[in-house]
């Protein structure tokens, strides 16, 4: 809420807070959302939700490839 002072809490439950905010969809906002990790779930707009999903999948793909390559290398050492 400190970054977005015009935000409104529209629902609050233990462990969950739904916040409504008017923001731009610039690079800074996208990076801020990415930095929140699992603490944030975008509900709307759908294009921003899709952006976040695509970015997370691309980041995970880097690690999936690294794990596969590491296993291949380890298996070659065992042979």
Backbone bond lengths (Angstrom), bond angles and torsions (degrees), N, CA, C in turn:
res aa  C-N    CA-C-N  psi(-1)  N-CA   C-N-CA  omega(-1)  CA-C   N-CA-C  phi
1 X - - - 1.454 - - 1.537 110.41 -
2 X 1.342 117.41 -25.87 1.461 118.86 -179.71 1.526 111.75 -68.82
3 X 1.314 118.06 -30.91 1.470 121.54 178.28 1.525 111.75 -77.33
4 X 1.310 116.47 -26.74 1.466 122.00 -176.45 1.528 108.70 -128.58
5 X 1.326 117.66 78.50 1.466 121.50 -173.03 1.527 114.38 -63.37
6 X 1.327 118.67 -19.40 1.465 120.58 178.86 1.526 112.14 -88.15
7 X 1.318 117.69 4.41 1.468 121.94 -179.29 1.523 110.50 -66.79
8 X 1.327 114.83 154.52 1.458 121.17 178.09 1.517 109.23 -128.00
9 X 1.323 116.95 133.20 1.460 121.21 172.29 1.524 106.21 -80.66
10 X 1.337 116.03 118.88 1.470 119.60 -177.57 1.518 111.92 -104.60
11 X 1.324 117.32 -14.71 1.471 120.71 177.70 1.522 107.72 -160.27
12 X 1.331 115.24 140.39 1.456 118.83 179.38 1.524 109.28 -143.08
13 X 1.332 114.70 129.08 1.464 122.98 177.08 1.527 106.55 -135.96
14 X 1.306 118.34 166.21 1.467 119.03 176.45 1.533 111.06 -57.30
15 X 1.324 116.30 123.17 1.455 121.28 178.87 1.523 115.60 79.41
16 X 1.349 117.72 3.33 1.458 120.46 -177.37 1.522 109.39 -147.86
17 X 1.315 114.16 139.51 1.456 120.82 177.42 1.515 107.72 -141.72
18 X 1.319 117.90 121.15 1.460 121.89 177.42 1.522 108.02 -95.01
19 X 1.334 114.11 122.51 1.466 120.58 -176.58 1.517 109.31 -118.93
20 X 1.309 115.48 137.88 1.463 121.92 175.94 1.523 107.23 -110.79
21 X 1.327 115.50 130.67 1.460 118.81 179.98 1.508 110.80 -145.82
22 X 1.306 115.43 146.39 1.460 122.34 173.94 1.521 107.13 -97.63
23 X 1.331 115.62 118.67 1.465 120.47 -178.69 1.524 109.11 -140.74
24 X 1.325 115.80 166.38 1.457 119.05 171.50 1.526 108.25 -85.99
25 X 1.291 117.51 172.48 1.467 118.13 178.84 1.527 110.29 -111.25
26 X 1.312 115.44 37.29 1.453 121.13 -179.47 1.519 113.24 -74.91
27 X 1.315 113.99 178.19 1.458 121.73 -178.19 1.529 112.24 -57.32
28 X 1.327 117.25 -43.71 1.463 121.45 -179.58 1.515 112.73 -59.71
29 X 1.324 116.51 -43.94 1.464 120.62 179.22 1.518 110.78 -65.32
30 X 1.313 116.46 -42.23 1.472 120.15 179.95 1.525 110.66 -63.84
31 X 1.315 117.47 -41.43 1.463 120.52 179.28 1.525 110.86 -67.79
32 X 1.327 116.41 -37.01 1.462 119.49 177.31 1.527 109.74 -62.84
33 X 1.320 116.75 -45.00 1.473 119.82 178.54 1.523 111.13 -60.05
34 X 1.328 116.52 -44.21 1.465 120.21 178.98 1.529 110.78 -61.29
35 X 1.308 117.11 -36.24 1.462 120.02 -177.53 1.527 112.40 -71.09
36 X 1.314 117.58 -15.30 1.460 120.61 -178.78 1.529 112.78 -81.56
37 X 1.337 115.67 -15.65 1.474 119.92 176.48 1.511 112.99 55.15
38 X 1.319 115.29 -132.74 1.463 120.55 -174.98 1.529 113.28 -78.32
39 X 1.325 117.64 -0.69 1.462 119.73 -179.84 1.527 112.68 -80.33
40 X 1.346 117.05 -7.84 1.461 121.09 -175.17 1.516 110.38 -128.50
41 X 1.314 115.49 140.20 1.465 121.89 171.23 1.526 106.92 -130.00
42 X 1.317 116.09 119.59 1.459 120.58 179.38 1.525 108.69 -82.06
43 X 1.300 115.93 129.18 1.465 120.93 177.89 1.526 109.38 -98.46
44 X 1.327 117.02 -49.02 1.455 123.57 178.48 1.512 109.09 -141.49
45 X 1.259 121.31 151.43 1.462 128.80 -2.85 1.537 110.70 -76.88
46 X 1.311 115.53 153.59 1.455 121.06 -176.24 1.520 112.87 -63.12
47 X 1.349 117.72 -34.46 1.465 118.55 -179.69 1.533 111.06 -65.46
48 X 1.339 117.80 -32.91 1.462 120.59 177.94 1.534 109.83 -72.65
49 X 1.302 116.16 -37.63 1.464 120.66 175.85 1.527 109.79 -61.28
50 X 1.334 116.92 -44.31 1.463 121.67 179.66 1.526 110.99 -65.08
51 X 1.321 116.14 -39.57 1.468 120.26 177.44 1.528 109.95 -57.81
52 X 1.320 116.18 -47.64 1.458 120.41 -178.38 1.529 110.90 -63.52
53 X 1.316 117.16 -42.68 1.473 120.75 177.36 1.520 111.55 -60.81
54 X 1.314 116.95 -45.70 1.467 120.91 -179.73 1.525 111.31 -62.26
55 X 1.327 116.71 -42.71 1.462 120.52 179.73 1.528 111.46 -64.94
56 X 1.317 116.52 -41.60 1.470 120.22 179.53 1.528 111.28 -65.86
57 X 1.310 116.59 -41.64 1.465 120.24 178.13 1.527 110.89 -63.13
58 X 1.321 116.85 -41.85 1.461 120.57 179.31 1.526 110.63 -64.35
59 X 1.324 117.06 -40.97 1.468 120.53 178.42 1.524 110.53 -64.85
60 X 1.323 117.56 -44.06 1.462 121.04 178.74 1.522 112.05 -63.22
61 X 1.308 116.54 -34.19 1.465 120.26 179.59 1.526 111.17 -60.88
62 X 1.323 117.82 -34.05 1.463 120.59 176.97 1.527 110.02 -59.93
63 X 1.320 116.63 -42.95 1.455 120.99 -177.76 1.514 111.48 -75.01
64 X 1.320 117.92 -36.93 1.465 120.56 177.14 1.515 110.07 -59.23
65 X 1.332 116.87 -45.02 1.470 120.68 178.70 1.517 110.75 -62.76
66 X 1.312 117.47 -41.34 1.464 121.13 -178.64 1.525 110.17 -65.02
67 X 1.318 117.62 -39.22 1.462 121.04 179.55 1.522 110.54 -67.18
68 X 1.328 117.36 -43.29 1.468 120.96 178.26 1.523 110.08 -61.68
69 X 1.324 117.49 -45.62 1.463 121.20 179.70 1.523 111.12 -63.39
70 X 1.321 117.08 -38.35 1.465 120.74 179.43 1.521 109.95 -64.97
71 X 1.332 117.45 -42.43 1.468 120.79 178.69 1.530 110.77 -63.70
72 X 1.334 116.52 -40.72 1.473 119.68 178.59 1.518 110.11 -60.63
73 X 1.322 116.93 -44.86 1.458 121.73 -179.38 1.521 110.21 -64.17
74 X 1.319 117.24 -43.70 1.466 120.83 -179.58 1.530 110.21 -64.77
75 X 1.331 116.95 -40.69 1.465 120.22 179.24 1.518 111.68 -65.62
76 X 1.340 117.44 -36.09 1.458 120.22 177.42 1.514 110.92 -65.64
77 X 1.308 117.71 -36.31 1.466 121.16 178.80 1.509 110.49 -66.09
78 X 1.335 117.19 -33.62 1.463 120.69 -178.96 1.515 112.53 -71.53
79 X 1.338 116.88 -26.08 1.467 121.00 -178.89 1.461 108.37 -76.02
